[in-house]
Amino acid sequence: MRVKPANGYNMLDYSDLYRSLQGTPLQPWLDTLPDRVRGVFCDAPHGDLQRWLSVLRGLPDIRPSRIDLSAAAVSAGASGDSDAATRQSVEDLLRQLHPWRKGPYRIMDIPIDAEWRSDWKWERLQDWIRPLDDRLVLDVGCGNGYHCWRSAGAGARLTIGIDPSLLCAIQFHAVKHFMGNRAVHLLPLGIEDMPRGLGAFDTLFSMGVLYHRRSPLDHLLELHGCLRNGGELVLETLVIEGSAGQVLVPEGRYAKMRNVWFIPSCATLLSWLTRCGFRNRRVIDLTFTSPDEQRSTDWMRFQSLRDFLHPHNPELTIEGMPAPCRGIFLAEKAD
Ligand SMILES: C[S@@+](CC[C@H](N)C(=O)[O-])C[C@H]1O[C@@H](n2cnc3c(N)ncnc32)[C@H](O)[C@@H]1O
């Protein structure tokens, strides 16, 4: 990771990524991508950007003695790779990027215990998806990129995560700083910034995003447009019990979240997938989120799931709606 000035602002340097897209099915993306990324940093930069960039600049250059992208805690380095004072300064810097919502990570043997056990989601899907060896992977709404690292650990040739949260991008770059040169990238963009009909990715993850979209069928069509023919969609979202056609549209907050729009039944979502041009679509997992999987920690000190559930009935949200249950769906882009 390098930080360089641009138009009076500092920005992260994505030139390695841009170079790696040349000559691949993703090359047409280069027509718009650099301008989009520049806009994020220069048009209306986040008020905390300079503080976050100074955290990245403070990270020491340490050559990690080991990397593990296949363990539950995505890891780089060991405690013996630096002295105790350097390790403490790394921990202090990483803590300045609070809140860490996705993880766990272990950097220079410093455990980052994030709000979510994101490894549990990976465990639920890893044996069901097409092997990732040599595939081009896009993770839409990737948070700080935890599942991007796991995709690389599972053999992906190139993994790109997109997420409009700039703090997520900064956390990703803090982790990447210790990872060496790997084909894993995170762009601070939303799905709406992707070129229409790119048709290039072999595997596409959209996990925890659909219910945040006001137009879920448009989201499915956008995902469809990013995949190559025959490519695999891995979709994870909140679901309710119910038959085809049933969908919950919260009138106010859902589990204290203001931005939850559509929670379909599995049968409804399967029919949406068919309508949007996917075949061989199926549900591979249904799990109620537990307060062991999503909880406050030392690295995420705000409220978490326990505060969002009904105080006397954990089967309901605090607003009285069905408690969060998540389904994982697989589907292929029909030719
Ligand atoms: C619940 S988190 C899920 C993170 C990760 N995919 C996972 O499953 O652990 C949802 C993420 O979607 C991102 N998001 C929201 N709107 C988005 C959009 N329009 N395009 C892409 N990502 C979006 C949010 O910033 C957030 O990081």
The ligand as a Gaussian input file, in Angstrom:
#p B3LYP/6-31G(d) Opt

LIG

0 1
 C      -23.988000      -6.281000       6.771000
 S      -22.528000      -5.720000       5.971000
 C      -21.989000      -7.238000       5.255000
 C      -20.503000      -7.349000       5.111000
 C      -19.991000      -8.680000       4.560000
 N      -20.430000      -8.884000       3.198000
 C      -20.414000      -9.830000       5.400000
 O      -21.248000     -10.611000       4.945000
 O      -19.945000      -9.956000       6.531000
 C      -23.183000      -4.841000       4.605000
 C      -22.160000      -4.038000       3.841000
 O      -22.756000      -3.583000       2.627000
 C      -22.223000      -2.334000       2.341000
 N      -23.112000      -1.633000       1.384000
 C      -24.159000      -0.829000       1.653000
 N      -24.669000      -0.341000       0.506000
 C      -23.932000      -0.866000      -0.506000
 C      -23.935000      -0.715000      -1.926000
 N      -24.813000       0.089000      -2.519000
 N      -23.039000      -1.390000      -2.656000
 C      -22.121000      -2.197000      -2.054000
 N      -22.061000      -2.352000      -0.710000
 C      -22.935000      -1.703000       0.056000
 C      -22.112000      -1.652000       3.695000
 O      -21.189000      -0.571000       3.684000
 C      -21.675000      -2.799000       4.573000
 O      -20.276000      -2.849000       4.749000

